[in-house]
Every structure is written in C-alpha cells, then in structure tokens.
Amino acid sequence: MDKRNASSLGLATRYWRLFVNRLAYTMQSEKPGNNGKHYYYKPKDGRRLSRETVLQHVNGQITIGIYAINPETQRFMAGRMGADIRSHNVDHTPMYTAPGLVVDVILEAAQ
C-alpha cells in the first residue's frame, strides 16, 4: 500500500470511529437532477455508516454528509446559548476548501 492510500485509510478509520453508529448521514446522488444539481439522500434500510463508505469519500469517489448531531438541533442549541450563527455551503474541511471564508469568520469573531 502506498503512502497516500495508507494515510487515506487512516483518516477514513478515524472518521468512521467517530461516526460508526450514525444513522444520520447522507449520500450525494450519482447523477444530477433535472436542474443540473446533485441532491443528497439518506440511505435506505437504516444502513449504518461503513468504513468503506468513508474511505470512498476521503478518496473523492463519492460525497457524503456526516453530522455530529442533527443540523437543526445544532442550530437550535447554538441559538439558545446566544451564539452568533453562520451557515455556509462548504464541506467538513473548510480550512482546506474555503480558507478565505474561515479567515473571515475568525477575524469577525476576534473583533
């Protein structure tokens, strides 16, 4: 196994350990809808998140959405404690895929 595949497997294993019992995850459609955009769906049959699914995601073969808690619950809890809430259409690693946005949010919080 080459170094890249080993690190992908390591990363996938760490994610999977965090979310192994999660039923709350979504998968991106393989083909876009009529509007040209992909949609997300919950896998049927109550399938739990597998390490293989996470590895495919880490390797860029598929796109999944994994959430620590239900996003609506997360927003509700943040609102209850008076937090400033920001929502952006980014993946779970915005520090790599949208670093400018992350810097903007940090600078805003520091003011």
C-alpha positions in Angstrom: 0.0 0.0 0.0 1.5 3.4 -1.0 1.8 6.2 1.5 -1.3 8.1 0.1 -3.6 5.1 0.4 -2.3 4.4 3.9 -3.0 7.9 5.0 -6.5 7.9 3.4 -7.3 4.7 5.2 -6.0 6.2 8.5 -8.2 9.3 8.0 -11.2 7.2 7.0 -10.7 5.0 10.0 -10.6 8.0 12.4 -13.8 9.5 10.9 -15.5 6.1 11.0 -14.7 5.6 14.6 -16.3 9.0 15.4 -19.5 8.2 13.4 -19.6 4.4 13.4 -23.1 4.2 14.9 -24.5 7.1 12.9 -27.7 6.6 11.0 -27.7 10.4 10.4 -25.6 10.6 7.2 -26.5 11.4 3.6 -25.1 10.4 0.3 -24.9 12.6 -2.8 -26.7 11.3 -5.9 -24.6 9.7 -8.6 -26.4 11.7 -11.3 -27.7 15.3 -11.1 -31.4 16.0 -11.1 -33.2 17.8 -13.9 -31.9 21.2 -12.6 -28.3 20.0 -13.0 -27.6 19.8 -9.3 -26.9 16.8 -7.3 -29.2 16.0 -4.3 -28.5 14.3 -1.0 -30.5 11.3 0.3 -30.5 9.1 3.4 -29.5 5.6 2.6 -32.4 3.1 2.9 -32.8 0.2 5.3 -31.2 2.1 8.2 -27.7 1.3 6.9 -25.1 2.5 9.3 -22.0 4.3 8.0 -19.3 1.9 7.0 -15.6 2.4 6.9 -15.6 1.6 3.2 -18.1 4.4 2.5 -16.0 6.8 4.5 -12.8 5.7 2.6 -14.6 6.3 -0.7 -15.5 9.8 0.5 -11.9 10.6 1.7 -10.6 9.4 -1.7 -13.0 11.6 -3.6 -15.0 8.8 -5.1 -18.3 9.7 -3.5 -19.7 12.6 -1.5 -21.4 12.0 1.9 -22.6 14.3 4.6 -21.8 13.2 8.2 -23.1 15.2 11.1 -22.1 15.0 14.8 -25.7 16.0 15.6 -28.8 16.8 13.6 -28.0 20.2 12.0 -31.4 21.7 13.1 -30.7 20.6 16.7 -27.2 22.1 16.4 -28.6 25.5 15.2 -31.3 25.4 17.9 -28.7 24.8 20.7 -26.4 27.5 19.4 -29.3 29.9 19.3 -30.3 29.0 22.9 -26.8 29.9 24.2 -26.8 33.2 22.3 -24.1 32.2 19.8 -23.7 34.1 16.5 -24.7 31.6 13.9 -23.1 31.4 10.5 -24.1 28.9 7.8 -22.0 28.4 4.7 -22.3 25.8 1.9 -18.9 24.1 2.5 -17.8 20.6 3.2 -16.4 19.3 6.5 -12.9 20.6 5.9 -13.4 24.3 5.1 -9.9 25.2 6.3 -8.7 23.4 3.1 -11.5 24.0 0.7 -12.6 27.6 1.7 -9.7 29.0 3.7 -10.6 32.6 2.9 -14.0 32.1 4.4 -12.5 30.5 7.6 -10.2 33.5 8.0 -13.1 35.9 7.5 -15.1 34.1 10.2 -12.2 34.1 12.6 -11.4 37.8 12.1 -15.1 38.6 12.6 -15.1 36.7 15.8 -11.9 38.4 17.1 -13.5 41.9 16.7 
